Amino acid sequence: MPHSIGEDVPRCISHRRQSMTGEPRPPCALLPLLMVAVASAAGIPEGMTTAVAFSARDGPIPPPPRRRRRVPSSSRPRPSSIGAWGEVFQNAVGALDRRLDIKDEIMIERRRRRRDAVDDDGRDGRVQFVSPLLEDGYPPAVLEYEYESNNIAMRLKPMLLYLPGFDGTILAPFLQFPALGEEFDVRAMRVDMEDRSSFEELKDAAIEYLMREGRGEDEGAENGVYLMGESFGGILATEIALELSRPTYKDYLDLRGLILVNPATSYLRSSLYELGPPIANARPLFPALNDIQYVLALLTKLVPLFLDKGRGMQQLVTILSSKGLPSVVNDPVREAYMGRVAFDLPNRLRFMPKDTLKWRLEEWLEWGCGVFEDRLEMLQSARDSTGDVSGDVDTYALLKLSQQLRTMIVVGELDLTLPSLEEADRLSSEVFRNAYVHVVPGAGHASTCGGSLNLMELIRKVFPETNLNGRIENGYPGMPTEELHGLEPRYDRAWIGLSPLLYWSKDYYLKWRRD
C-alpha cells in the first residue's frame, strides 16, 4: 500500500520540495511559477506545464530558511486597483488556487482511506503504535494488562506516547521504559525504514491513535496524555501538542505535559543539516559503487555525529564487568529486560536506504522545522498584539501551548548532531514559558536517554501528579559516579551479573498474548 501521497498524486507547486545542494538561485527562478500559473488558467495539462516550467530553470534552487504554508486564496490580500496585466495575473493565480484546492481535497480523501485501512491495533505495517514493554515480555507490564479489569491502578495510569527520531526506531530510550511503566501506560510510535509518510500523515496518525486510545473507558472519562518526542519526534510532538490545545479536543483528551529530548527544532542550524543533504543527494562516481560510496559517507560523516566521545563504550564495559548498572536497572527483572533487548539489537537495527534518508531529511526534518518556525513567528506576533485573540483558533491554541503547557526539555551535553543546548535556551525563553531544562552530562545525541539518565525521577519532579505510588527515589540510593562513567553500583552488590541463560526464564520473562 503506498504511504506517500506524492507517489500517486502530483504535488502542489507551492509545496514542491526545494533542492538541498545550496547552489545560488538563478535570475529566472520566478519564471517557472509564473508559467505554471498562466498555463493553469489557460487549461494546459499540469504534467506539461510542470515539465516546461521546470525546464526553464538554470540550476537547482537552494532551500529557504523555512517553508511557508500556502495561504488560502480567500485570505490573501487583494489590491484595490490593478492594471490589465495585473488582472490577468490575478485570474491566473485564482485558477491555480482552484486546482490546488482540488488536489488538497484529493489528498485529504487519500489520507482518510489510508487511516480507515489501519486495524484496531493502530497498525498498518509501516507506521505502528505499540506497547514496548508488552512486546519485550516485561512481566510487571504484562501482568497489569492481563488483569486490567481488576487493576484499578492500571486503569488510572495516564498514557505516555513516545515519538521517535527520524530513524523511526524506539531503541534510544529502551532503558527508561520499565521505570516509566511504573507511572505510565507506555506506548510508542514505530516507523518502518521504508516508510515514506509525510509529516502531516504522521501527525494525523498519532492524533487519531490518541483519540482512540487516550480516553478513559467510561464515557467522558479522561486518563490524561503525556507526549514525549526525541529528536525529530520533538518537532512532531510539538505540532501534535498544538493541535490538541485547540478547543475542539478539550472534551476528548487531557494533554498534561510535553517532554522533549534533543528536539530537532534546531535542524536548520545543525551539523546534520550541513552534512546530511549532500550525502543524500550525492551522485556516485561509479554507478556500480553507489551503495559502497553511500555506506562510507554514512560511517565517516553522519554516524560520528550521533556518538558521545566514547562514554557509551565506557558504560558498556562497566556493565559487562559487573561494576555498575544504569540507575533505572534496579532489580533482576529489569536487568533481564535490558539483556534481552541488547541481544536482539542486531535484529532491530535497520540500515537506512539512501532514498529514505533523502525523504526524511526533506519531508520530515526540513518540512517540520519550517512549520515550527512559522508557528513561532505567529506566536511572537500574537504576543505583540494587544487585541482580543479568543476568536482566532490558531492563535488561541499557540498562546495556550506557550503559556500553560508544562514542558520538560532534556538535552545531551555533548550532542554533536544538533545544537541542543542552545535550542533548549531558545525554547525555554521564546516558546514554552512553563519549561524545565535538564542537561545530561557527557551524553551525545543518541545516548541522552541512556544509562546516565533517570527520566522517571525527573518527570516526578516536573509533573508531581505522576507519582501515583508515592515513590521518593527509584533505584540505588547512591549518586552516579565518574568512576562508573555515570552509572551506579549494582543493586545487589554482586561480583557477577545476571546470567544470560535466565533472561528468558519464567521468572523474568512473560510473553504477552494478544488475545
C-alpha positions as CSV (number, residue, x, y, z in Angstrom):
1,M,0.0,0.0,0.0
2,P,1.5,3.4,-0.9
3,H,2.1,5.6,2.0
4,S,3.2,8.8,0.3
5,I,0.6,10.8,-1.4
6,G,3.3,12.2,-3.6
7,E,3.7,8.8,-5.2
8,D,0.3,8.9,-6.9
9,V,-0.9,12.5,-6.8
10,P,1.1,15.3,-8.3
11,R,2.4,17.5,-5.6
12,C,1.3,21.1,-5.3
13,I,3.6,23.6,-6.8
14,S,3.6,25.7,-3.7
15,H,4.7,22.7,-1.7
16,R,7.3,21.4,-4.2
17,R,10.4,20.5,-2.3
18,Q,13.5,22.6,-2.9
19,S,16.9,21.3,-3.9
20,M,19.3,20.9,-1.0
21,T,22.5,21.4,-2.8
22,G,23.0,25.0,-1.7
23,E,23.8,26.4,-5.2
24,P,22.7,30.0,-5.8
25,R,19.3,30.8,-7.2
26,P,19.3,31.7,-11.0
27,P,17.9,35.1,-12.1
28,C,14.9,33.3,-13.8
29,A,13.9,31.3,-10.7
30,L,10.4,33.0,-10.6
31,L,9.7,32.2,-14.3
32,P,8.6,28.6,-13.7
33,L,5.9,29.7,-11.2
34,L,4.6,32.4,-13.5
35,M,4.5,29.9,-16.4
36,V,2.6,27.4,-14.3
37,A,0.1,30.0,-13.1
38,V,-0.7,31.3,-16.6
39,A,-0.8,27.8,-18.1
40,S,-3.1,26.6,-15.4
41,A,-5.5,29.5,-16.2
42,A,-5.4,28.5,-19.8
43,G,-6.3,24.9,-19.0
44,I,-3.0,23.3,-20.2
45,P,-2.5,19.9,-18.5
46,E,-0.5,20.0,-15.3
47,G,2.2,17.4,-16.3
48,M,3.0,19.5,-19.4
49,T,3.2,22.8,-17.5
50,T,5.3,21.3,-14.8
51,A,7.8,19.8,-17.3
52,V,8.0,23.1,-19.3
53,A,8.2,25.3,-16.2
54,F,11.0,23.3,-14.5
55,S,13.0,23.0,-17.7
56,A,13.3,26.8,-17.6
57,R,15.5,26.7,-14.6
58,D,19.2,27.4,-15.0
59,G,20.1,25.4,-11.9
60,P,18.8,23.9,-8.6
61,I,17.1,26.2,-6.1
62,P,18.6,26.3,-2.5
63,P,16.3,25.6,0.4
64,P,14.6,28.5,2.1
65,P,15.4,29.2,5.7
66,R,11.9,27.8,6.4
67,R,8.9,26.7,4.4
68,R,5.7,28.7,4.1
69,R,2.4,27.0,4.0
70,R,0.1,28.0,1.2
71,V,-2.3,30.7,2.3
72,P,-5.9,30.1,1.1
73,S,-6.8,32.4,-1.7
74,S,-9.7,33.9,0.3
75,S,-7.2,35.0,2.9
76,R,-4.8,36.7,0.6
77,P,-4.9,40.5,0.4
78,R,-6.2,41.8,-2.9
79,P,-5.1,45.2,-4.2
80,S,-7.9,47.7,-4.6
81,S,-7.0,48.6,-8.1
82,I,-4.9,46.7,-10.6
83,G,-3.9,47.2,-14.2
84,A,-4.8,45.0,-17.1
85,W,-1.8,42.8,-16.8
86,G,-2.3,42.6,-13.0
87,E,-5.9,41.4,-13.6
88,V,-4.7,38.7,-16.0
89,F,-2.1,37.5,-13.5
90,Q,-4.6,37.6,-10.7
91,N,-7.0,35.4,-12.7
92,A,-4.2,33.0,-13.4
93,V,-3.3,32.8,-9.7
94,G,-7.0,32.2,-8.9
95,A,-7.2,29.4,-11.4
96,L,-4.1,27.8,-9.9
97,D,-5.6,28.1,-6.4
98,R,-8.7,26.3,-7.6
99,R,-6.6,23.5,-9.0
100,L,-4.6,23.3,-5.8
101,D,-7.8,23.2,-3.7
102,I,-9.0,20.2,-5.7
103,K,-5.7,18.5,-5.1
104,D,-5.9,19.2,-1.4
105,E,-9.3,17.5,-1.3
106,I,-7.9,14.5,-3.1
107,M,-5.0,14.4,-0.6
108,I,-7.4,14.6,2.3
109,E,-9.5,11.8,0.9
110,R,-6.5,9.6,0.3
111,R,-5.4,10.2,3.9
112,R,-8.9,9.2,5.1
113,R,-8.8,6.0,3.2
114,R,-5.4,5.2,4.5
115,R,-6.5,5.8,8.1
116,D,-9.5,3.6,7.5
117,A,-7.2,0.8,6.4
118,V,-5.5,0.8,9.8
119,D,-6.8,-2.0,12.0
120,D,-7.8,-1.8,15.6
121,D,-4.3,-2.2,16.9
122,G,-3.2,1.0,15.2
123,R,-1.0,-0.9,12.8
124,D,-0.7,-0.6,9.0
125,G,2.6,-2.4,8.5
126,R,4.6,0.8,8.1
127,V,3.6,3.1,11.0
128,Q,2.8,1.2,14.1
129,F,1.7,2.1,17.6
130,V,3.0,-0.4,20.1
131,S,3.5,-1.1,23.8
132,P,7.2,-1.7,24.0
133,L,7.1,-3.3,27.4
134,L,4.5,-5.8,26.3
135,E,6.4,-6.7,23.1
136,D,9.5,-7.4,25.1
137,G,7.7,-9.5,27.7
138,Y,8.4,-7.3,30.7
139,P,6.4,-9.2,33.5
140,P,5.0,-6.3,35.5
141,A,3.5,-4.7,32.4
142,V,2.2,-8.0,31.0
143,L,0.5,-8.8,34.4
144,E,-1.0,-5.4,34.5
145,Y,-2.6,-5.8,31.1
146,E,-3.8,-9.3,31.7
147,Y,-5.5,-8.3,34.9
148,E,-6.5,-4.8,33.8
149,S,-10.2,-5.4,34.6
150,N,-9.4,-5.9,38.3
151,N,-6.5,-3.5,38.4
152,I,-7.8,0.0,39.3
153,A,-4.2,1.5,39.4
154,M,-3.7,0.4,35.7
155,R,-6.9,2.0,34.6
156,L,-5.9,5.2,36.3
157,K,-2.5,5.4,34.7
158,P,-2.1,8.2,32.1
159,M,-0.7,7.4,28.7
160,L,2.8,8.3,27.7
161,L,3.2,8.3,23.9
162,Y,6.9,8.2,22.7
163,L,7.6,9.7,19.2
164,P,11.0,8.6,17.8
165,G,13.7,10.3,15.8
166,F,13.9,10.2,12.0
167,D,15.2,6.7,12.1
168,G,11.7,5.6,13.3
169,T,13.0,3.1,15.9
170,I,12.2,3.1,19.6
171,L,15.6,1.9,20.8
172,A,17.1,5.1,22.1
173,P,15.0,5.2,25.4
174,F,14.5,1.5,25.9
175,L,16.3,1.5,29.2
176,Q,13.8,4.1,30.5
177,F,10.7,2.2,29.6
178,P,10.4,-0.1,32.7
179,A,10.8,2.8,35.1
180,L,8.3,4.9,33.0
181,G,5.9,1.9,33.2
182,E,5.6,2.4,37.0
183,E,3.5,5.5,36.5
184,F,2.5,5.4,32.8
185,D,0.8,3.2,30.2
186,V,3.8,3.5,27.9
187,R,3.1,3.5,24.1
188,A,5.4,4.3,21.2
189,M,5.2,5.1,17.5
190,R,7.5,2.9,15.4
191,V,8.0,3.7,11.7
192,D,9.4,1.2,9.2
193,M,12.6,2.1,7.5
194,E,10.9,2.0,4.0
195,D,8.1,4.3,5.1
196,R,7.5,7.5,3.1
197,S,4.7,9.0,5.1
198,S,4.6,12.8,5.1
199,F,4.9,15.0,8.2
200,E,1.2,15.7,8.1
201,E,0.4,12.0,7.8
202,L,2.5,11.1,10.8
203,K,0.8,13.8,12.8
204,D,-2.7,12.7,11.7
205,A,-2.0,9.1,12.5
206,A,-0.7,10.0,16.0
207,I,-3.7,12.2,16.8
208,E,-6.1,9.6,15.6
209,Y,-4.4,7.0,17.8
210,L,-4.6,9.3,20.8
211,M,-8.2,9.9,20.2
212,R,-8.9,6.2,20.1
213,E,-6.7,5.1,23.0
214,G,-6.2,8.2,25.1
215,R,-9.7,8.4,26.6
216,G,-10.9,6.6,29.7
217,E,-13.1,3.6,29.4
218,D,-16.1,5.3,31.0
219,E,-18.0,7.8,28.8
220,G,-16.5,11.3,29.2
221,A,-13.5,10.0,31.3
222,E,-10.1,11.4,30.7
223,N,-7.0,9.4,31.8
224,G,-4.6,12.1,30.7
225,V,-1.9,12.0,28.0
226,Y,1.8,13.0,28.0
227,L,3.8,13.4,24.8
228,M,7.5,12.5,24.6
229,G,9.4,13.4,21.5
230,E,13.0,12.7,20.8
231,S,15.0,14.5,18.0
232,F,12.6,14.6,15.0
233,G,9.9,13.3,17.4
234,G,10.3,16.6,19.3
235,I,9.1,18.6,16.2
236,L,6.2,16.2,15.7
237,A,5.3,16.2,19.4
238,T,5.2,20.0,19.5
239,E,2.9,20.1,16.5
240,I,0.6,17.5,17.9
241,A,0.5,19.3,21.2
242,L,-0.5,22.5,19.4
243,E,-3.3,20.6,17.7
244,L,-4.5,19.1,21.0
245,S,-4.5,22.6,22.5
246,R,-7.4,23.6,20.3
247,P,-10.8,23.8,22.0
248,T,-12.1,21.0,19.7
249,Y,-10.2,18.4,21.8
250,K,-10.8,19.7,25.3
251,D,-13.7,17.3,25.8
252,Y,-11.8,14.3,24.4
253,L,-8.2,14.4,25.5
254,D,-6.4,15.9,28.5
255,L,-2.9,16.8,27.4
256,R,-1.0,17.2,30.7
257,G,2.6,17.6,29.7
258,L,5.2,17.6,26.9
259,I,8.7,16.0,27.2
260,L,11.3,17.0,24.5
261,V,14.6,15.1,24.2
262,N,17.2,16.8,22.0
263,P,14.4,18.4,19.9
264,A,15.2,18.8,16.2
265,T,13.6,22.2,16.0
266,S,17.1,23.4,15.5
267,Y,17.8,21.2,12.5
268,L,18.3,24.1,10.1
269,R,21.1,25.3,12.2
270,S,22.7,21.9,12.8
271,S,25.7,19.8,11.7
272,L,23.2,17.2,10.4
273,Y,21.7,19.9,8.0
274,E,25.2,20.7,6.7
275,L,26.3,17.1,6.2
276,G,23.1,15.0,5.6
277,P,21.7,16.5,2.4
278,P,25.0,16.3,0.4
279,I,25.2,12.6,1.3
280,A,21.5,12.0,0.4
281,N,21.9,13.9,-2.9
282,A,25.4,12.8,-3.9
283,R,25.8,11.3,-7.3
284,P,28.0,8.2,-7.4
285,L,31.4,8.4,-9.0
286,F,30.8,5.0,-10.5
287,P,27.2,3.6,-10.6
288,A,28.4,0.2,-9.6
289,L,29.9,1.6,-6.4
290,N,26.8,3.7,-5.4
291,D,26.0,1.7,-2.3
292,I,29.6,1.5,-1.1
293,Q,30.1,5.2,-1.5
294,Y,26.9,5.9,0.4
295,V,27.8,3.5,3.3
296,L,31.3,5.0,3.6
297,A,29.8,8.5,3.8
298,L,27.4,7.4,6.5
299,L,30.1,5.8,8.6
300,T,32.7,8.6,8.2
301,K,30.4,11.7,8.3
302,L,27.0,11.0,9.8
303,V,27.4,8.3,12.4
304,P,30.1,10.2,14.4
305,L,27.6,13.0,14.9
306,F,25.4,10.6,17.0
307,L,28.2,9.3,19.3
308,D,29.3,10.7,22.7
309,K,33.1,10.6,22.6
310,G,33.4,7.1,24.0
311,R,31.2,7.4,27.1
312,G,28.7,4.8,25.8
313,M,31.5,2.3,25.3
314,Q,32.9,3.0,28.7
315,Q,29.5,2.3,30.2
316,L,29.1,-0.9,28.2
317,V,32.5,-2.1,29.6
318,T,31.4,-1.2,33.1
319,I,28.1,-3.1,32.8
320,L,29.8,-6.2,31.3
321,S,32.4,-6.2,34.1
322,S,29.6,-6.1,36.6
323,K,30.9,-3.0,38.3
324,G,27.8,-0.8,37.7
325,L,24.4,-0.5,36.1
326,P,22.2,2.3,34.9
327,S,20.2,3.8,37.8
328,V,16.9,2.6,36.2
329,V,18.1,-1.0,36.2
330,N,17.5,-1.7,39.9
331,D,16.3,-5.3,40.0
332,P,16.9,-8.6,38.2
333,V,13.7,-8.3,36.2
334,R,14.9,-5.1,34.6
335,E,18.4,-6.5,34.2
336,A,17.0,-9.4,32.2
337,Y,14.9,-7.0,30.1
338,M,18.0,-4.9,29.4
339,G,19.9,-8.1,28.4
340,R,17.1,-9.4,26.1
341,V,16.9,-6.1,24.2
342,A,20.7,-5.9,23.9
343,F,20.9,-9.4,22.5
344,D,18.2,-8.6,19.9
345,L,19.8,-5.3,18.7
346,P,21.1,-6.9,15.5
347,N,17.6,-7.7,14.5
348,R,16.1,-4.4,15.5
349,L,18.7,-2.1,13.9
350,R,17.9,-1.4,10.3
351,F,20.0,0.1,7.5
352,M,18.5,3.3,6.2
353,P,18.5,3.4,2.3
354,K,19.6,6.5,0.6
355,D,16.2,7.3,-0.8
356,T,14.7,7.1,2.8
357,L,17.4,9.3,4.1
358,K,16.7,11.9,1.5
359,W,13.0,11.7,2.1
360,R,13.2,12.1,5.8
361,L,15.7,14.9,5.8
362,E,13.5,16.9,3.4
363,E,9.9,15.8,4.2
364,W,10.3,15.3,7.9
365,L,13.1,17.4,9.4
366,E,13.2,20.3,7.0
367,W,9.5,20.5,6.4
368,G,8.8,20.1,10.1
369,C,11.2,22.8,11.0
370,G,9.6,25.1,8.5
371,V,6.2,24.5,10.1
372,F,7.7,25.2,13.6
373,E,9.4,28.4,12.5
374,D,6.1,29.6,11.0
375,R,4.4,28.8,14.3
376,L,7.0,30.7,16.3
377,E,6.6,33.7,14.1
378,M,2.8,33.6,14.6
379,L,3.3,33.2,18.4
380,Q,5.6,36.3,18.5
381,S,3.0,38.3,16.5
382,A,0.2,37.2,18.9
383,R,2.3,38.2,21.9
384,D,2.8,41.6,20.4
385,S,-0.8,42.0,19.6
386,T,-3.0,44.0,22.1
387,G,-6.3,42.9,20.6
388,D,-8.6,40.0,21.6
389,V,-7.4,36.8,20.1
390,S,-10.0,34.5,21.6
391,G,-11.8,34.2,18.3
392,D,-8.7,33.1,16.4
393,V,-8.4,29.4,17.0
394,D,-4.8,29.1,15.8
395,T,-3.6,32.0,17.8
396,Y,-5.5,30.9,20.9
397,A,-4.0,27.4,20.7
398,L,-0.5,28.8,20.3
399,L,-0.8,31.0,23.3
400,K,-2.3,28.2,25.4
401,L,0.5,25.9,24.4
402,S,3.2,28.5,25.1
403,Q,1.8,29.8,28.4
404,Q,0.1,26.8,30.1
405,L,1.5,23.5,28.9
406,R,4.2,22.2,31.2
407,T,7.2,21.2,29.2
408,M,10.4,19.4,30.2
409,I,13.4,19.7,27.9
410,V,16.2,17.1,28.2
411,V,19.4,17.6,26.2
412,G,22.8,15.9,25.9
413,E,25.8,17.9,26.9
414,L,27.8,16.6,24.0
415,D,25.2,16.5,21.3
416,L,27.1,16.9,18.0
417,T,24.1,16.3,15.8
418,L,22.1,19.3,16.9
419,P,22.8,22.5,18.9
420,S,20.6,21.1,21.6
421,L,22.0,23.3,24.5
422,E,21.3,26.5,22.5
423,E,17.9,25.2,21.4
424,A,16.9,24.4,25.0
425,D,17.6,28.0,25.9
426,R,15.7,29.3,22.9
427,L,12.6,27.1,23.5
428,S,12.5,27.8,27.3
429,S,12.8,31.6,26.7
430,E,10.9,32.2,23.5
431,V,8.3,29.4,23.2
432,F,7.5,27.5,26.4
433,R,7.1,29.8,29.4
434,N,6.4,26.9,31.8
435,A,9.5,24.9,31.0
436,Y,12.1,22.9,32.9
437,V,15.5,22.2,31.3
438,H,17.8,19.3,32.3
439,V,21.3,18.7,30.8
440,V,22.6,15.1,30.8
441,P,26.4,15.3,31.5
442,G,28.6,13.6,28.9
443,A,25.7,12.4,26.8
444,G,25.7,12.6,23.0
445,H,22.6,12.7,20.7
446,A,21.8,9.0,20.7
447,S,22.7,8.4,24.4
448,T,20.8,11.1,26.1
449,C,18.2,8.7,27.3
450,G,20.8,6.1,28.1
451,G,22.4,4.9,31.3
452,S,23.3,8.3,32.7
453,L,19.6,9.4,32.9
454,N,16.8,8.5,35.3
455,L,14.0,10.1,33.3
456,M,11.2,8.9,35.6
457,E,12.7,10.8,38.5
458,L,12.9,14.0,36.5
459,I,9.3,13.5,35.4
460,R,8.1,13.1,39.1
461,K,9.7,16.4,39.9
462,V,8.3,18.3,37.0
463,F,4.9,16.6,36.9
464,P,4.2,15.7,40.6
465,E,0.8,14.2,39.8
466,T,2.6,11.3,38.1
467,N,3.9,10.0,41.4
468,L,0.9,7.7,41.9
469,N,2.8,5.3,44.2
470,G,4.4,8.0,46.4
471,R,7.9,7.0,45.4
472,I,10.7,9.3,46.5
473,E,13.6,7.6,44.8
474,N,13.8,5.0,42.1
475,G,16.9,2.7,42.3
476,Y,20.0,2.5,44.3
477,P,20.3,5.5,46.7
478,G,23.8,6.3,45.6
479,M,24.5,9.0,43.0
480,P,26.1,8.2,39.7
481,T,29.9,8.5,39.9
482,E,32.5,9.4,37.4
483,E,34.4,6.2,38.3
484,L,31.5,4.3,36.9
485,H,31.1,6.8,34.0
486,G,27.6,8.0,35.0
487,L,26.3,4.6,36.2
488,E,25.6,3.4,39.8
489,P,26.8,0.3,41.8
490,R,24.9,-2.8,41.1
491,Y,21.6,-3.1,43.0
492,D,22.7,-6.5,44.6
493,R,26.4,-5.7,45.1
494,A,27.2,-8.9,43.3
495,W,30.5,-9.5,41.7
496,I,28.9,-11.0,38.6
497,G,25.8,-10.0,36.7
498,L,22.7,-12.0,36.0
499,S,23.3,-15.0,33.7
500,P,22.0,-14.6,30.1
501,L,20.5,-18.0,30.5
502,L,18.0,-16.5,32.8
503,Y,16.9,-13.6,30.6
504,W,14.1,-15.7,29.1
505,S,13.2,-17.7,32.2
506,K,9.7,-17.8,33.6
507,D,10.7,-15.5,36.5
508,Y,12.0,-12.7,34.3
509,Y,10.1,-13.1,31.0
510,L,6.4,-13.3,30.4
511,K,5.1,-13.5,26.8
512,W,2.2,-11.3,26.1
513,R,-0.8,-13.0,24.5
514,R,-2.8,-10.5,22.4
515,D,-6.0,-12.5,22.8
